[in-house]
Amino acid sequence: MPVTWSDEVDEVLRDDLTCGFAYITPAGGAVVTAVAPLGLRDRERGTVGFTTSLGFGRKLDRIKDEPRVALAYHAREHGIGDGTNRHYVLVQGDATFDPTPDREVLDAIGERLVPYMGQPRRGPFWDRWLSAYYTDRVPVTVAVTRIVAWPDLRMKGRPEVFGAPLPSVEAPPQEPPKKGTGPRVDATNAGERAGKLPHRLVAYRQADGYPAIAPVEVKSASSDGVRLTVPVGVPQGGRRAGLLAHSYRAKLIGLESRQNTGWIEVTGTEALYAPHTESGFAAPPNKTIMLLANGFMARRGLAKARKEGRAQALGR
């Protein structure tokens, strides 16, 4: 039977402008990035969703190889709700996508986008420049396995579970990577950047193979790593983990994102995170500049996907 959920949870799924999306890496770690869900969900079928672009990143490649994913609805600002619902909602499930959606599907997504993002720019230039961004949208549908809802955005309090029970055992520590667990990029800079942004999420693989996502606080940063405070329930010991720190403004006009993959060592509610890779971007709060950048990155990413054969493998 499809998993269903409460009205309070549905309100969060409907209203949030952005959420964290996590997928599993081939090495058994997790990557977490920000996506715009646009209220995509179906309570009768037990699904939630979001869209991405074929030209952005390798999310679709990873989903194709390992469909178990997670979405964390962790922020209330700038959505279509009044912000009074403070639940932290973690959705876990199996993702599929349609690499060649028909025009009606894309048009329906465009209509859903308006309340969250405003009217799209139209005209000969913008239609051509943003073609890779708008017409190469890929709908991702997640068949929900479970939803865990905490009454507090800091993941505090007694959670309510919809669907499959949570794993009865904690994920055991993972084997350290061959290159060691210490930082491979500047941990001080990574921690300072993350600490300046209002939203920070860590993702890891839990005992049943699904990624989990938890909000964290940055306490300090040094050459040894980034010291974090993590919620109760994050598994103890060492493991591969992804870290996302981000900020965004209304309609996503003005945003910043900093991503890391690395190694986390957890003791109680304290953790030391050693970043191994880093990426990120910052977009100024100017809609014209944002759209120009979106068009450029989508076109460049799509050209790269085609050159590497990834677009053909996905049906494009």
Helices and strands as residue ranges (DSSP letters): H 7-15, E 19-24, E 30-35, E 41-42, E 47-53, H 59-65, E 68-73, E 88-97, H 103-117, H 124-129, H 131-134, E 137-150, E 160-163, H 187-196, E 199-205, E 211-215, E 217-222, E 225-229, E 237-248, G 250-252, E 255-267, E 270-283, H 287-307, H 310-313
